[in-house]
Amino acid sequence: MQPTHNTLSENIRAQSVELLNKHLAAANDLYARVKRAHWNVRGPSFIAIHKLFEKVSTDVENYSDLTTERADGIGSEAYGTVQVARSA
């Protein structure tokens, strides 16, 4: 943990980072899945579904950025990989 002006205890910060990285990993996985669906839409409702997946992927990406900023704000690095989330 990096020094910070945050008043949370080191223990709470560590627990928070662990949880944030799990959520970040889940969001990154969701983003990849939605983008895959976005790229592979077919059929008569193509444009509507394509646009929906585009919006969802943008929203998930924004959530990931916010989660990363929270981890940074409490003095940690955000990893957000599935491997990190599984080992925690």
Order of alpha helices (4+ residues) and beta strands (2+ residues): alpha-alpha-alpha
